[in-house]
């Protein structure tokens, strides 16, 4: 049986651990709220982009854009979004499980140190790796999206997909593999943007006369890459909300386990102290009886 001194040391250590995990839980909860607000803030922008694309889609019959051309898939291009740090439960391991199930030839681009390390350990083709902080600046996402688009247009990859932990609620984050390129059609793009903006219902046909400068195809050439960048940005924001949610839940579980362990150690300490006191009383009584 451990001595009371050893038990006191363990109690002190567990108290320090509980204090740290409680602080990390509060920090993660605050970051999760900010990430959710940032994700919601992008909805009006997505809705405006959908309206512009809808106006163009009703005025063109066939769009010979490289993003809309279906081609044979020989090598997939996948953007993997993971965390830079651990202590977030099974979030990253669930993502890695999806990666190990992929059988097709693929090249990867990584956001997050954990994903980069996994791809390196498993000797998968890694084209580039990036790091994005909690604010998810659009300037960084634009660089990542432009790199992926360049790889697609040059034929190095035949798809552009993103694997990220989709935020369902505080307790559930689902690994989701979403295809970005090639696009199905302009109508599918508009429907996806409206769904992301919280307005999935179709709007009436816009019969107003519009003038596109310099022309409609040039505007479309700018809007479709912008759509890809906006989709990646929203997915990374979603992944950040998932990361902070998973870390908050993991730290709360660790804090609760520390509290339970502290109760058990306190009970064990009291029993050990009581046994020591009883032993001392018995020794005193035995010594008194022997002297008498």
Secondary structure as the mmCIF struct_conf table of DSSP 4:
data_model
#
loop_
_struct_conf.conf_type_id
_struct_conf.id
_struct_conf.beg_label_comp_id
_struct_conf.beg_label_asym_id
_struct_conf.beg_label_seq_id
_struct_conf.end_label_comp_id
_struct_conf.end_label_asym_id
_struct_conf.end_label_seq_id
HELX_RH_AL_P HELX_RH_AL_P1 UNK A 4 UNK A 41
TURN_TY1_P TURN_TY1_P1 UNK A 42 UNK A 42
HELX_RH_AL_P HELX_RH_AL_P2 UNK A 43 UNK A 57
TURN_TY1_P TURN_TY1_P2 UNK A 58 UNK A 59
BEND BEND1 UNK A 61 UNK A 61
HELX_RH_3T_P HELX_RH_3T_P1 UNK A 66 UNK A 68
BEND BEND2 UNK A 74 UNK A 75
STRN STRN1 UNK A 76 UNK A 81
BEND BEND3 UNK A 84 UNK A 85
BEND BEND4 UNK A 88 UNK A 88
TURN_TY1_P TURN_TY1_P3 UNK A 89 UNK A 90
HELX_RH_AL_P HELX_RH_AL_P3 UNK A 91 UNK A 101
BEND BEND5 UNK A 104 UNK A 104
STRN STRN2 UNK A 106 UNK A 111
BEND BEND6 UNK A 112 UNK A 112
HELX_RH_AL_P HELX_RH_AL_P4 UNK A 113 UNK A 121
TURN_TY1_P TURN_TY1_P4 UNK A 122 UNK A 123
STRN STRN3 UNK A 125 UNK A 130
TURN_TY1_P TURN_TY1_P5 UNK A 134 UNK A 135
HELX_RH_AL_P HELX_RH_AL_P5 UNK A 138 UNK A 153
TURN_TY1_P TURN_TY1_P6 UNK A 154 UNK A 155
BEND BEND7 UNK A 156 UNK A 156
BEND BEND8 UNK A 158 UNK A 158
STRN STRN4 UNK A 159 UNK A 167
BEND BEND9 UNK A 169 UNK A 171
STRN STRN5 UNK A 173 UNK A 181
BEND BEND10 UNK A 182 UNK A 182
BEND BEND11 UNK A 184 UNK A 184
HELX_RH_AL_P HELX_RH_AL_P6 UNK A 186 UNK A 196
TURN_TY1_P TURN_TY1_P7 UNK A 197 UNK A 198
BEND BEND12 UNK A 201 UNK A 201
HELX_LH_PP_P HELX_LH_PP_P1 UNK A 202 UNK A 205
BEND BEND13 UNK A 208 UNK A 208
BEND BEND14 UNK A 213 UNK A 214
HELX_RH_AL_P HELX_RH_AL_P7 UNK A 216 UNK A 291
#
